[in-house]
Amino acid sequence: MVHASELMYYENELRSRGYRYICGVDEVGRGPLAGPVTCCAVIMDLDDLIEGVNDSKKVSKGKREKLFGQIKERAVAYSICSYDHEKIDEMNILEATKACMKDAIMSLDVKPDIVIVDALKLDIPFKTFGIVHGDALSYSIASASILAKVTRDAFMTDMAKLYPAYDFEHNMGYGTAKHIAALKEVGSCPIHRQTFIKGILAK
């Protein structure tokens, strides 16, 4: 298991330069055919680390849900924002992701001294520090990834009850074989990203 302290290299480097409120930001849901992109910005208490925090993709569902509560309880500040399928179709996924991240950052109750982001250029009035694969390397980004993923997964699980044909509770909107087969058989539902599925439906 990765210890939380092992994900603190960048945070410790930034703290040594005098930054206090270090914000991690991450997104979940850029690739799916359906549902929103969900972004989280979080400023963690870096003197009170939560063991088990890691890139959300490397943490089991049950553990993520437990960490979700702990992170929200112990964060200095956090904000979660989602852009729905309509905004994604209108703006394109990259622009929607960047705008969603900006909204999450700007909604924080505590203003960050610096924002750590996974290699996206954001138009925000704060200093930024880019890390490629940041969710696996930064405690703050990993914390944000867990809040974003649990939030989006809960939404998609709810959508699975409304639109059972697509197996959303298992694929979270990603293009699995079962999902694509359902699209071809019954067509799209109201939360599908039309710009993502037009090629599938045209075949």
C-alpha positions as CSV (number, residue, x, y, z in Angstrom):
1,M,0.0,0.0,0.0
2,V,1.2,3.5,-0.8
3,H,1.5,5.6,2.3
4,A,0.0,9.2,2.2
5,S,3.5,10.6,3.0
6,E,4.8,9.1,-0.2
7,L,2.5,11.4,-2.2
8,M,3.8,14.5,-0.5
9,Y,6.9,15.2,-2.5
10,Y,5.4,18.1,-4.5
11,E,3.4,19.5,-1.6
12,N,6.5,19.5,0.6
13,E,8.5,21.2,-2.2
14,L,5.8,23.9,-2.5
15,R,5.5,24.3,1.3
16,S,9.3,24.8,1.5
17,R,8.8,27.8,-1.0
18,G,6.2,29.3,1.4
19,Y,2.9,28.2,-0.1
20,R,0.4,27.4,2.6
21,Y,-3.0,26.7,1.0
22,I,-2.1,24.2,-1.7
23,C,-5.1,23.2,-3.9
24,G,-5.3,19.9,-5.8
25,V,-7.7,19.7,-8.7
26,D,-8.7,16.7,-10.7
27,E,-11.5,15.5,-13.1
28,V,-13.4,12.2,-13.7
29,G,-15.4,11.4,-16.8
30,R,-13.6,12.8,-19.8
31,G,-13.8,9.6,-21.8
32,P,-17.4,8.2,-21.2
33,L,-20.1,8.2,-23.8
34,A,-22.7,9.4,-21.3
35,G,-23.1,11.5,-18.2
36,P,-21.1,14.5,-16.9
37,V,-17.5,15.4,-16.4
38,T,-17.0,16.0,-12.7
39,C,-14.2,18.1,-11.2
40,C,-13.0,18.6,-7.7
41,A,-10.8,21.2,-6.1
42,V,-9.6,20.5,-2.6
43,I,-7.2,22.1,-0.1
44,M,-6.1,19.4,2.4
45,D,-4.7,19.8,5.9
46,L,-1.1,18.6,5.0
47,D,-0.3,18.2,8.7
48,D,-3.1,15.7,9.2
49,L,-2.7,13.1,6.4
50,I,-5.4,10.5,5.7
51,E,-3.9,7.1,5.2
52,G,-5.1,5.2,2.1
53,V,-5.5,8.3,-0.1
54,N,-4.2,7.4,-3.6
55,D,-5.2,7.8,-7.2
56,S,-9.0,7.0,-7.2
57,K,-8.4,4.3,-9.9
58,K,-6.1,2.4,-7.6
59,V,-8.5,2.4,-4.6
60,S,-11.4,-0.1,-4.2
61,K,-15.0,1.2,-4.4
62,G,-15.6,0.5,-0.7
63,K,-12.3,2.2,0.3
64,R,-13.1,5.2,-1.9
65,E,-16.4,5.7,-0.3
66,K,-14.9,5.6,3.2
67,L,-12.2,8.0,2.2
68,F,-14.8,10.3,0.6
69,G,-16.3,11.0,4.0
70,Q,-12.9,11.4,5.7
71,I,-11.6,13.8,3.0
72,K,-14.7,16.0,3.1
73,E,-14.6,16.1,6.9
74,R,-10.9,16.9,7.2
75,A,-10.3,19.1,4.2
76,V,-9.6,22.8,4.7
77,A,-11.9,23.5,1.8
78,Y,-13.3,21.5,-1.1
79,S,-15.6,22.1,-4.1
80,I,-17.1,19.7,-6.5
81,C,-18.6,20.7,-9.9
82,S,-20.1,18.8,-12.8
83,Y,-20.7,19.8,-16.4
84,D,-23.5,17.7,-18.0
85,H,-23.6,16.0,-21.4
86,E,-25.3,19.1,-23.0
87,K,-22.4,21.4,-22.0
88,I,-19.9,18.8,-23.2
89,D,-21.6,18.6,-26.6
90,E,-21.8,22.4,-26.8
91,M,-18.2,23.2,-25.7
92,N,-16.2,20.0,-26.5
93,I,-14.8,17.8,-23.7
94,L,-11.5,19.6,-23.2
95,E,-13.1,23.1,-22.9
96,A,-15.9,21.7,-20.7
97,T,-13.3,20.0,-18.4
98,K,-11.2,23.2,-18.1
99,A,-14.3,25.4,-17.4
100,C,-15.6,22.8,-14.8
101,M,-12.2,22.8,-13.0
102,K,-12.1,26.6,-13.0
103,D,-15.6,26.7,-11.5
104,A,-14.6,24.2,-8.8
105,I,-11.5,26.2,-7.9
106,M,-13.3,29.6,-7.9
107,S,-16.0,28.1,-5.6
108,L,-13.6,27.2,-2.8
109,D,-14.3,28.9,0.6
110,V,-10.6,29.3,1.2
111,K,-8.6,30.9,-1.7
112,P,-5.5,28.8,-2.6
113,D,-2.0,30.1,-2.7
114,I,-1.2,27.7,-5.6
115,V,-3.1,25.1,-7.6
116,I,-1.6,21.7,-8.5
117,V,-3.2,20.5,-11.7
118,D,-2.6,17.4,-13.9
119,A,-1.0,19.1,-17.0
120,L,-4.0,21.3,-18.1
121,K,-3.6,25.0,-18.6
122,L,-6.3,26.8,-16.7
123,D,-7.4,30.4,-16.9
124,I,-7.5,31.2,-13.2
125,P,-6.2,34.1,-11.0
126,F,-3.9,31.8,-9.0
127,K,-0.5,30.4,-9.6
128,T,-0.5,26.9,-11.0
129,F,1.9,24.0,-10.8
130,G,1.5,21.2,-13.4
131,I,2.2,17.6,-12.8
132,V,1.7,14.9,-15.4
133,H,-0.2,11.9,-13.9
134,G,-0.7,14.1,-10.8
135,D,-3.4,11.9,-9.3
136,A,-0.8,9.1,-8.8
137,L,1.9,11.5,-7.5
138,S,0.2,14.2,-5.4
139,Y,-1.7,13.7,-2.2
140,S,-3.8,16.8,-3.0
141,I,-4.7,15.7,-6.5
142,A,-5.4,12.1,-5.3
143,S,-7.8,13.5,-2.7
144,A,-9.6,15.5,-5.4
145,S,-9.8,12.5,-7.7
146,I,-11.5,10.4,-4.9
147,L,-14.1,13.2,-4.3
148,A,-14.8,13.6,-8.0
149,K,-15.0,9.8,-8.7
150,V,-17.3,8.9,-5.9
151,T,-19.6,11.9,-6.7
152,R,-19.8,11.0,-10.4
153,D,-20.2,7.2,-9.8
154,A,-23.1,7.9,-7.5
155,F,-24.8,10.0,-10.2
156,M,-24.3,7.3,-12.8
157,T,-25.6,4.6,-10.5
158,D,-28.8,6.7,-10.1
159,M,-29.0,7.1,-13.8
160,A,-28.7,3.3,-14.2
161,K,-32.1,3.0,-12.5
162,L,-33.7,5.4,-15.0
163,Y,-32.0,3.9,-18.0
164,P,-31.3,0.3,-17.2
165,A,-30.5,-0.9,-20.8
166,Y,-27.0,0.6,-20.8
167,D,-25.5,-1.0,-17.6
168,F,-24.4,2.4,-16.3
169,E,-24.0,1.0,-12.7
170,H,-21.0,-1.1,-14.0
171,N,-19.5,1.0,-16.8
172,M,-20.2,4.5,-15.4
173,G,-20.9,5.6,-19.0
174,Y,-17.7,4.3,-20.6
175,G,-18.1,2.5,-23.9
176,T,-18.1,-1.2,-22.8
177,A,-19.3,-3.8,-25.2
178,K,-22.6,-4.1,-23.4
179,H,-23.1,-0.4,-23.5
180,I,-22.3,-0.1,-27.2
181,A,-24.6,-3.1,-28.0
182,A,-27.4,-1.4,-26.1
183,L,-26.8,1.9,-28.0
184,K,-27.1,0.1,-31.3
185,E,-30.2,-1.8,-30.2
186,V,-32.3,0.9,-28.5
187,G,-30.5,4.1,-29.4
188,S,-29.4,6.8,-27.0
189,C,-30.9,8.1,-23.8
190,P,-31.2,11.7,-22.5
191,I,-27.7,11.7,-20.8
192,H,-25.7,10.5,-23.8
193,R,-23.1,12.8,-25.3
194,Q,-24.3,13.1,-28.9
195,T,-20.9,14.2,-30.1
196,F,-19.4,11.0,-28.6
197,I,-21.9,8.5,-30.0
198,K,-22.7,9.8,-33.5
199,G,-20.0,7.5,-35.0
200,I,-21.3,4.5,-33.1
201,L,-24.9,5.1,-34.1
202,A,-23.9,5.7,-37.8
203,K,-22.5,2.2,-38.1
